[in-house]
Amino acid sequence: MNTLESPALTALKRHIITDEEGQLFRLLRHLDMAPQASQRSIASAIGVSLGRLNAQLRSAAEAGFITISEREGPDRRQRFAYTLTMRGATEKARLADRFLARKFAEYQSLHAELTGSGARLIPLNDRTTFMQNNLAPIPELFVSYDSAQKLKVEAADLTSWDLSPRQICDLELLMNGGFNPLKGFLSEEDYNGVVDNMRLANGTLWPMPITLDVSEKFADSIEIGQDIALRDQEGVILGTMTVTDRWTPDKAKEAEKVFGADDSAHPAVNYLHNTAGKIYLGGPVTGIQQPVHYDFRARRDTPNELRAYFRKLGWRRVVAFQTRNPLHRAHQELTFRAAKEAQANLLIHPVVGMTKPGDVDHFTRVRCYEAVLDKYPGSTTTMSLLPLAMRMAGPREAVWHGLIRKNYGCTHFIVGRDHAGPGSNSKGEDFYGPYDAQDLFRQHQEEMGIEMVDFKHMVYVQERAQYEAIDEIEDKDQITILNISGTELRRRLAEGLEIPEWFSFPEVVKELRRTKPPRSKQGFTVFFTGFSGSGKSTIANALMVKLMEMGGRPVTLLDGDIVRKNLSSELGFSKEHRDLNIRRIGYVASEITKNGGIAICAPIAPYATTRRAVREDVEQFGAFVEVHVATTIEECERRDRKGLYKLAREGKIKEFTGISDPYDVPEKPELRVETEGTDVDNCAHQVILKLESMGLIAAH
Ligand code: PPS
């Protein structure tokens, strides 16, 4: 007989679970499910004597896993109530994972013994698996409904962190199992592993850092081991986190490793440096409730809901299509083909969390998807909305998307050309190669347990009146290939030009035109920037009058001085205050733009990063026209209309732009106007000409 120990047995020995742990798990599970239970019923449910139960309850309370309180009411036999604490919920989840690991090791060992081989039990192919792997329920981080009500009350006293929109998306997927196997925001060790080699500390593949970034001030107020409440933007407690880690990340390294370059032209790198907090906190999360969504509720599913749906319909093979764009005919062709190739049902799984700044908003997109859905066979296609915050990380993002779709019960995943591409870098080159995402996915797909259906670029062949993959076309010289790029489509929409039927569906085009009228009917923002006394306000005023003379859209002037009087009267001129002032202007301008008006802003706005943030705010809704009023500091000082330069030179005004505070000259403004030797009317006219050339003002 072979005296060497089998690997299965060695694995089994690694997963020893003590009796105490077993009993503690049963107790915590019971209290989670039946918090009102009497001592007698708990004892009989978990199979211990009353005396033993008392000892267990005491030690669980000492460890902070449960609280014991006096029960109100007349029943003398039930004097105490036992409630699971957040720590208890986390411990229960940890023990449940260990039990599962132990059970699996037991099966491995049994399998090895029965078959007399060292062959590993592969759940998907094994007869002992009753439910197909992709359809069995997966772990969530939520506690039971009853416990959630209690934890919510308990969590109200905790220090709380108000989650950013991106963190809310991340938390939702952590809690509902979309980010399985993550149990919370990454610890420092896991983060380092993910950044360096796409793996958690235990070796599991995970390509994207899911971190809770916070301000230094908040981080300083937290002690390691402390529980914090995680609230949405209305203050609703969604979950709690036991903070196990706190560290200052090397963001430049994160940018290089995860996104491929420390270049702020990448939206996620820009977010990392300019929006995310300086400090990361990590630790296990206990889920209390899902974020509330008021829109398209029937179209939102958790991973377990989708798994149950697929189970119910008997869909054993499902191919997912990820998208952040409206669907046109090429996409439909691509998804049809993918489903055929994989012999699978189709899940259209659009992202409705956060996508690339400037994308079509998700309300419009979902209305478009719903219109297109009619064109798919209903019995083999469905659509569900994914509340993911994308990072546009190309190859890493594709692997991440695949893992998420696996959690949602899919067996196949479509990766097309330039998957989750962020566009071009600051040198104008693409961040990633068009098929890098497919290569990385292919490398890992076996380990991931979800198969890639890769696609080349689909184009329309006019002579054959059909879509074909560009690399499969052999007679390229004899045919006419038609294609409309995303940029071209945006141009046609912006200018109200025709969008042919071979390209898209009339229902989709109608929907897009409804939310994106031609540019000459959209709102926009003209943002003047320049030194104090450069002439911004004067030109802005002249421009306002000219635009009002033309009519058609309401015009609002947000001049530096006016804003400081009405919106920002409490602010000074520190960097922090200037940023706040400009962000307020940006907020108001973006609202005006969204509602179809014209906002003219004329602050100094000395910092490039803040101007960029405002541009992003506005460009979600319409054009942002940056006009640099390029009067030199010498000329402004010579004019010194308000006498401020003199005071600044004398040190009587501190932090004066151009004298004792910096001004970042705009690198690529839409327009630069020189005021020296040009009169105001002419300067304003230059702006009008620019607006005309951008299609923002049309001839009547
Ligand atoms: S900023 O940096 O964009 O927030 O500045 P802004 O809101 O445009 O306000 C600038 C006006 O405030 C006056 N002022 C100063 N400017 C710059 N630096 C310092 N320290 C300062 N103190 C007061 C100045 O009159 C500016 O008016 P404008 O319209 O630009 O001439």
Boltz pocket constraint, residues with backbone or C-beta under 6 A from the ligand:
constraints:
  - pocket:
      binder: B
      contacts: [[A, 530], [A, 531], [A, 532], [A, 533], [A, 534], [A, 537], [A, 560], [A, 561], [A, 564], [A, 572], [A, 573], [A, 577], [A, 578], [A, 579], [A, 581], [A, 582], [A, 602], [A, 603], [A, 604], [A, 605], [A, 606], [A, 642], [A, 644], [A, 653], [A, 654], [A, 655], [A, 656], [A, 657], [A, 661]]
      max_distance: 6.0
